[in-house]
Amino acid sequence: MSLVIDDTGQPVHYPKRRDVFEFDAEVASIFENMAVRSIPAYAETHRVHASIARMYLDDNYESLTREVCIGDIGASTGVFFKTLCGVYGVSVDEGLPVSCVAIDNSGPMLDRLSDSLPWVICMMEDATDLHLSNMMFDVMNISYLVQFLPKGTRFNFLKSIAKHVKPGGLLFLSQKENIDNETFDKYFTAEYIQFRMDNGYTGEEIAVKTEALKNSMWVDSFNFMGDMLRGVGFSFVQPTTRWLNFSSLVCVRNEND
């Protein structure tokens, strides 16, 4: 695999298939660069969520041990765990003194995660057919995953997740949203194109990726997602960060279930 590097030192990536976007080895090799350049507030959202997770765990545990469990579904290369290390002031080599579980359906992503974070338990699973056994999580992270799941599977996926978050536990979820207004959808799309071009993407790269994502990503509205999360057992659903139609949420699992 040989990536093209542009004059500014940024990798140039075109999906191998123009009809669908795949998280293959090439994408895995540049994922963190690509995410920061194409997802608004990507790093800041992870920092905010990791900081909230630490405050929550500090409030609920006298000390961190393996009985504390943190999960990340659609973990990619492990950015959430790396950010948690930064929040706790530990090196990624040393790792966190808690149980950390990364779940993804991309082998290349998990290979890179395992290489850089060997203390994380890696599970290659399809999000629509999870086998989490009796695992229960204090904190669960889902970043920009639900939008890639077929629409008919999303409620059951979130319902399954809720069953594995401890009562009172936290769920972080990030998403790109549907804007049900043709005029503002056009405005927001123009701003998003400009955001990526400001980060070094060419118009051709943006057009090719947009075409590939048409058959890979289907977005919901903010309110629809909130209703689903409440419907599966999260009693508190609150936005944390937003950039136009990119939003992130923190949710609390109903303590009575």
Helices and strands as residue ranges (DSSP letters): E 4-5, E 11-12, H 25-38, H 42-60, E 69-73, H 79-88, E 99-104, H 107-116, E 121-124, G 127-129, E 137-143, G 146-148, G 151-153, H 154-163, E 165-176, H 182-198, H 203-213, H 222-232, E 234-243, E 246-253
